[in-house]
Every structure is written in C-alpha cells, then in structure tokens.
C-alpha cells in the first residue's frame, strides 16, 4: 500500500482521482486548509504546515492550481516541503509551450521548478476538460447567441485523466513528461456548442467566432490537441448525458 497526499483533492479532477486511488487500495490523504475526514491541514500559498502534511507520504499528486504567479509560488512551497518524497506527480496542460497565455506561462514556470528541484517527478499534460468547455458555453447565458470560437478541440473527461494519474502513481518517476493525453474525439467548438445547446434545451443560435492574434492562431493551428492515439474514452456527448 502506497501512502499518497493529493493537493487539490476536493476539486473537479481531485475527487475522481482520490476515488480511483482509494479503489486501488492506496492510503490517500487530501491536503486542505481546513481539517476534515482523511484530510491533513496545510497551506500551499503560505507554506504553513506543508512539511508536516507531506511527512510519511511516498507519493504526492499535485492537482491544485491557481491563477497567475500564485500557481508558481504554491509549487515552490510544495517543493520545499517535498524533499523526501519518492515520486511527485504533477498535472499540467497540453500545448502550454505553444499558446501564449499568461496562465500557461506560469504553468511552464511551475514545470521548470519541478524539473530543477531534484525531487523524482512525472508531469502529465492533458487537453481541456469537458466541464471547462461547458463552463465557457454556459457563461454566455445572458447573450442572445452562443459564441463558439472557430477552432477544434480534443476535450477529455476528468474521469479518464484520473485513470491515467492512478497509473502513473504505480509507475516509477520518469523525471520528465509522460505522454500527453487527450480525449477520444477532435471536434470543432461549433459542433461542441451545438451538442451542448441540444442537451441543455437552449434555443439560442450558435455563431462561429473568429479572432485575430497569436493566441487564437495557436488554438486554430491545433496547439491544444495531442498527437498519437486518444487516451480518453468518454466523449463530450457522453459527458453531457
């Protein structure tokens, strides 16, 4: 039985990952700022309590994420406390080196800190989650139409990502990136929006949205998708059901 600490264990990806790890008979604890069942108290932002929280853990699965520089500082604090960990598994995003978003630049910096830390590690990058696609579409509920960027994405279910994370926990550290994973289908966002519209009984029209700039061009060129066979099994239609 492996002793595992999961950061971000109560989040969208954290919940299915914790469930998958526990189903594999691992001893799993969740890092939290508040006490609770199977939780250990620690604060990634300040670093308070992290060393004690990590103590005794063979593996740390780092799923917590924040906007801006805070993400980098949280990773730095985690690494300071994780010097005795046998394997650090870190979640990241496919295409971040090719898409010039500020959030992605900070993700890259966090990856660099992990690689230079001396802690045995594996970084897993995945494409956008199904629920993120839905959240972007649902956020437009007050608009007369659903605006869908004229790009193609390869969204993946968090349950499929959780399966891969559990596999990596049982494998030796690669001290680098594991193969990127993506969902089972590549679909234009316009199609995803039409599927979402039907599933949510919306009557609003879906309008393709074309933008200028390097960020949109990178997405349009497929930077957010992955090469090779799809890893995920759950389609966006499955998710909507």
N, C-alpha and C positions, 0 to 999 in steps of 0.2 A: 504494500500500500504506500502510495506516494503522498506526502504532505504538501498541499498546494495552497498558496494565497492568491486570490484573484482581486485585482483592483477593478473598479467599475462593475462589480459583480451584481449590482442591482439594476443595471441599465438594460437597454434594448438587446445588446449582444450578450451582456453578462449573465442574464437569467438563464437562457438556454445553454450557455457554456457551463455554468455551475451545475445545472441539472445533468448535463452529459457527463461531466467529470465524476459526479457523485454516482451516477449509474454504473460507472466503470470501477466503483469501489475505492476511489481515491478519497483521502481525507481532505476536505475542501473548507477553507475559511474565506470570508469576504472582508476586505478592508473597508472600513466605514468610519466616518467622523462621529457616528452615534452608535452606542452599544446595542446589541440585539443577539438573537439566537444565531450561532455559527458565525458571528462577526468578531473582528478584532478592531480596536479603535486606533486610528492613525490618520494623519492629515498630510496628503500629498503636497498641498500648497505651502504649508509651513515646515513640513518635515517632522513635526512633532509626533512622537510615538511610532514612527515608521520602523526603527531598528527593532523595537520590542515586538511589533506586529509581524515582522518578517522572520524573527528568530524561530528556528525549528522548522522552517519551510524548505523543502527540497527544491520546489519549483515556484516561481512567481509568474502568473499570467497577467500581463498589463493591458487592460482593456479601457481604463479610464482615459478620457480625452477632454480637452478644454480648448477654448478659442485663444488665439494669439500666443504671446510669449508665455502665458501661464502653462501651456502644454509642455514647453521646453523646461520650465522651472520644476514642474512636477516630475518630469522624467529625471532631471538632475538629482532631485531629492531622493527619488526611489533608488537610483543607482548608488548613492552614497550609503544607503542602508542595506543594500543587497549584495555586499561584497562576498558573503559566504554562500550564496545561492548556487545550486548546481546547474540550473537552467532558467533563463529568463525568456519567456515567450511574449513577444510584443506584437500588437495588432496595428496595422497601418493600411494605407490606401493605394490602390493600383494607379499608376500614372502620375504620381506626385512630382516626379522629376521633370515631367514634360508639360505640366499645366501650371502656369504662373499665377496661382492663387496665393495670397499671403498665408492662409491657413495651411496650405500644402508646404510652403517654405518652412514653416515652423515644424511640421511633421518631419521634413527632411533633416532638420537640425536635431530633432529628438532622436531620429535614427542614427545620426552620426555620433551623438553622445553614447548611445548604447554600444555601437561598434567599437568605440575607443575606450570603453570602461574597463575592459578586462574581465567582465562577467560573462560566462558562457551564455550564448543567446541564439535565438532564432526570431527573425522578423517575418511575419506573414502579412502580405498585402492582398486585399480583396477589392472587388468592384463595389459600386454603390449598392446599399441595401434596398430591398423592395420598399420598406417603410419610409425611407428617405424620399424615394420617388413619389410615393403617395402624399407625404407631408408637403412637398413642393406644390403638388397639384391642389391639395386641399386648402393650402394657404391663400389661394385665389378665390375663395368662396364669395367674396363681395364684388368680384369683377363680372361683367356681362358675358365674358367668354373665358375659356380655359386656354391660356397661352402655353404652347408646347415648343421648347427650343428645337430647331430643325437639326437635331443630331441623333446619333444612335448610341444606345447604352446597353450594357450587359448586366443588369441588376441581379443580385444574389440574395437568397434568404438568410437571415441570421442563424436559422437552424442548421443550414448547410455549413456556414462558417464555423459554428460551434463544433460540428463533427470534425472538421479539419484541425481546429485548435486542440481538441482532445487527442487526436492522432499525434500531433507534434509533441504534446506533453510526454507521450510514451516513447518518443524517439530521442536520440542523442542531439545535443545542440549542433546546429550547422555552422554557427559563428558567421552568419550571413543571412541572406534571404532564402526562405523556402520558395518554391514555385508560386507565383501569383495565382489566385483563383478567381473565377468569375461564374456568373450564372449560366443556366443551360441555353439561354437564347440571347441573341443580339436583335434588338428591336428599336426602330425609330421612336423617339419620345412621343411623337404624334400618335403612333399606334398604342403606346402605353397609356396615353391620356384618353384615347377612345375607349380602351378596355376599362379604365378606371371610371370614366363617365357612365358607362353602361352598368357597371357593378354597383355604383353608388346612386343610380337613378337620377343623374343630372341631365337637364335639358339644354344646357348651355353648349354652344358650338365650340369646337376645338380649332384654334388658329395657330398655324406654324409661326414660330418666332425666329427671325434671323438677325443676328447681331454682328457687329464688327469687333475687331480687337483680337489680341493674341489668345486670350482665354477661350473665347468661343471657337476660334480656329483650331485650337488644340483638341477640344472636345469633338469638333466636326471631323478632325483627322483620325479619330479613334484612340486618342491617348488614354482615355479612361477605361478601355477594354483590354483584355488579355489575350495573348496568343496561345495556341495549343488547344487541346480538348477542354470542354467545360467541366468544372468540378461539381457545381451545384446541380441539384435535381429538381428543386421546387421552382416552377415558373412564376411569373408575375400574375398570371391568371389563377394559378393555384393559391397564391398569397391572397388575392382579392376574394376568393371563396372562403 
